C-alpha cells in the first residue's frame, strides 16, 4: 500500500501570507492526497540576526503598501475577510506556544485558524493571554488546562528548539513548506507547487 506523502507547514502568526495558507492548506492538501504537519514558530529571532526589530513590511514602506494591497486582492479572491490589526505585527508568543502544544493534536489546526481569523479576519488582538484564552473557549477547549501546559517549561523549550530548527534549515520567512525530501517552498503562492512536489511532480529538479 502506497505511503501518504507529508508536507511541513511552517507558519508565524504575525505573517499575513501565513493567514492565507492556514485557511486553505487542509483542503488543498486533502485534494492532493498529502498529510500536513503544522509547525508554528517565531520569526522574530531569525529577523533579529539580520538586524531587523520588526516586520520587513514596516521597515520598507513601499513593500508594506504593496503587501496590504496584494493581501486585499488575494483574500477577496479566496473569500476571506481581511482587517489590518493594530499594532502590526502583533506579539504572538502566547498564541504560538498554544499552537505548538496542539500541533500534533486534532484541535491544533482549528485553534490556528481561529487565531488567524481573530487577528487578520477581524483585526482584533491576539497578544494578551486573555485573548488567547478567549480563542480557546470559542474552539470548545479548556483554557486552564491548555494554557498551563503551553506555558510550562517543556513546551517553552520545545518552541525554542523548533525556532532554532527553522534557523538551521535556512527558513527566512513564512509561510514555508518542506516536502519529505527537504525541498523548500516559500510563500502562499507556492503552496500548490509544494503539494505537487510532495506527490512526485518534480518540474525543475536539477539535482
PyMOL commands that set and color helices and strands:
alter all, ss='L'
color gray80, all
select helices_A, chain A and resi 16-22+25-32+44-48+56-59+61-78+93-101+108-121+129-138+143-150+153-168+188-198
alter helices_A, ss='H'
color red, helices_A
select strands_A, chain A and resi 5-11+34-40+176-179+184-186
alter strands_A, ss='S'
color yellow, strands_A
deselect
rebuild
show_as cartoon
